[in-house]
Amino acid sequence: MEHDEARELLHRATSGAASEFKDGQWAAINAIANHRQRVLLVQRTGWGKSMVYFLATRMMRDTGAGPTLIISPLLALMRNQLEAAERLGIQAVTINTTNRDDWDAIMARVRADEVDLLLVSPERLANQEFLDSCLLPIADRIQFLVVDEAHCISDWGHDFRPDYQRIDRILAQLPPNVAVLATTATANDRVVADVMAQLGTGTLLQRGPLARPSLSLQTVLLPDRAARFAWLAEAVRQLPGSGIVYALTKRDVNRITEWLLSQGIDARAYHSGVGGEDEDGEQVNSREELEGMLLRNEVKALVATNALGMGFDKPDLSFVVHFQAPQSIVHYYQQVGRAGRGIDDAYGVLLGGAEDDEINSYFIGQSFPPERQVESILDALAQADDGISVVGLIQAVNLRKSQIEKVLKMLSVASSGLVAKEGYRWYRTVNPYQSDRNRVERLTGQRQDEWDQVQAYLETDECLMRFLREALDDPDADDCGRCSNCLGYPVVNVKISDEAIAEASRFIKRSDVAIKPRKRWETGAFATYGWAGNIPLELRCEEGRALSVWRDAGWGTRVDDEKETGRFSDELVEACAEMIEERWHPRPAPSWVTCVPSLRSEALVPDFAERLAVRLGIPFIDAVSKVKETQRQRNMMNSWQQSSNLDGAFEIDTDLVQDGSVLLVDDVVDSRWSLTVIGALLREVGAGPVFPLVLASASAAGD
């Protein structure tokens, strides 16, 4: 197909909005569709990389070629792009974990040549059932392979994913007449060289400039979290149009959303946990519905984690504000590039905060599993004659489920084949394990360098767009003339009053956290107490409250500091009483107070609980005792280890127990198992409803 015919397809795909290709689009399409080449396409976000593979697919299918296979880490990529495919008459389908029942029908359509484009995640390549029943039967018909977000192939990439190692093996086995397109917006010279090497000799590199001429950038350093809350509310209120506010954690997304709503700003939370029903049984908007609301400008802002990123395209998005700094310049460029794609003026603001370094240090530390974790799992697998499930590994090794699954993923994609899986059981192979410490140290150092570069961006006085482009090795980087550094004044000029900061501070201090009751005993963990299966309603704790998040702004830092002194202040007593009386209102109202005992800090919690009882005007009864020394709960990494650690640890003085509802007080909650066990023991001996109250939540368990 020639250029003019392809241009007609472009016109149809965009409903007449585009009549000419952007620089480089036709060259890439021509190389793929007419010459079956391998192409690495490095172009900025919003440039139109998806249009390349849509048009190339249409052209190749029109000449009798087989279907296109797209491997993408984000199945949501297709949500607001499928309309263009549909206008081209492209039949696109996806196979993922949510439509397992449809796999047979989908693959029957593929085998019948009724599907033009099949989209799968790289994780599907790890599923042997998918490979055997879906991919292998059509492998000889695929004539165009697209690897989306191709920087993930390279372990130098900011978002390297182990499952992409399988793509490397697929690429090596492809016949020369299969066209390949690898796309990314976020690859520096080092990543480009690595991906090019994996794509093979003869690969065509097409790399465009990274400038975003409609985007005005700014950085803002503020002294504390309350100041950032106040600044954000005023900024979002005065910014035009609608936009995105990014935060690093789900908890922060939820709290920022609540704050903006309290300030009369129509905001919605967006992260992997949204959708379904809330605690009152009301339906909550799904991520797809939230995206639609933003696309239609029905909300002022979505407050989001990086779950809202690649693949979301809103041409008139007016602003992107980062409440906290992301892990790397690559992450930042990718996210801020959501704004200003189809309008002349848009804003990107990066706020710097005190907790950013701690959060990103945690992310860096989680990049690669420590060698001791790998060895403990390999040892457990080696000792299991008939293999072992993930559930079995949870009981065998003191690691979180997510840690275990991460290690298994790393081992399963290793070229030496260290583990194998049959059904739900994992097996150790005879291949020897050899740690690649140098690689881990090299990449961990790279992650730290990337974070240091973000800090440098926050502090630089040079052009902000030039800084981003140079960090991504754009050879044409120059001053933008429209960022706050180029202009010499803020592009988003916000003045925050002392009153606004004080209001934000009060909000933060009142951001208590619900503690959801556990509903099921861990299998085999409570042999002494004799508990198994579902926790009966009559033994469950009620929903509790944590005054704060451990070491967070507001009361969280205060709890941390005072725990070290050995006594909690009267201010924390008053804050808990205020929370109970003004916001929580547990019903039936507690008629007595008891606490979680400790053999290490015997007086700390009882002293606080007794003073709280006095403030509430109800008795404190020291009815719970600890009769067995245990490991520290914070050192127990998964729920089974945490619960079995407490089996037989507590006893109740039945002579002291009252039948009214009770506040069960502790200083910090993490796994919730201490509260769950003591609550059940109290209910067994006749206590009324048990309401946990803690000073700080140390994990997302309280969400």
Secondary structure, 3 states (H helix, E strand, C coil): CCHHHHHHHHHHHCCCCCCCCCCCHHHHHHHHHCCCCEEEEECCCCCCHHHHHHHHHHHHHHCCCCCEEEECCCHHHHCCCHHHHHHCCCCEEEECHHHHHHHHHHHHHHHCCCCCEEEECHHHHHCHHHHHHHHHHHHHHCCEEEECCHHHHCCCCCCCCCCHHHHHHHHHHCCCCCEEEEEECCCCHHHHHHHHHHHCCCCEEEECCCCCCCEEEEEEECCCHHHHHHHHHHHHHHCCCCEEEECCCHHHHHHHHHHHHHCCCCEEEECCCCCEECCCCCEECCHHHHHHHHHCCCCCEEEECCCCCCCCCCCCCCEEEECCCCCCHHHHHHHHCCCCCCCCCEEEEEEECCCHHHHHHHHHHCCCCCHHHHHHHHHHHHHCCCCECHHHHHHHCCCCHHHHHHHHHHHHHCCCCCEEEECCEEEECCCCCCCCHHHHHHHHHHHHHHHHHHHHHHHCCCCHHHHHHHHCCCCCCCCCCCCHHHHCCCCCCCCCCHHHHHHHHHHHHCCCEEECCCCECCCCCCCCCCCCCECCHHHCCCCEEEEEECCCCCHHHHHHHHHHHCCCCHHHHHHHHHHHHHHHCCCCCCCEEEECCCCCCCCHHHHHHHHHHHHHCCCECCCEEECCCCCCHHHCCCHHHHHHCCCCCEEECCCCCCCCCEEEEEEEECCCHHHHHHHHHHHHCCCCCEEEEEEEECCHHHC
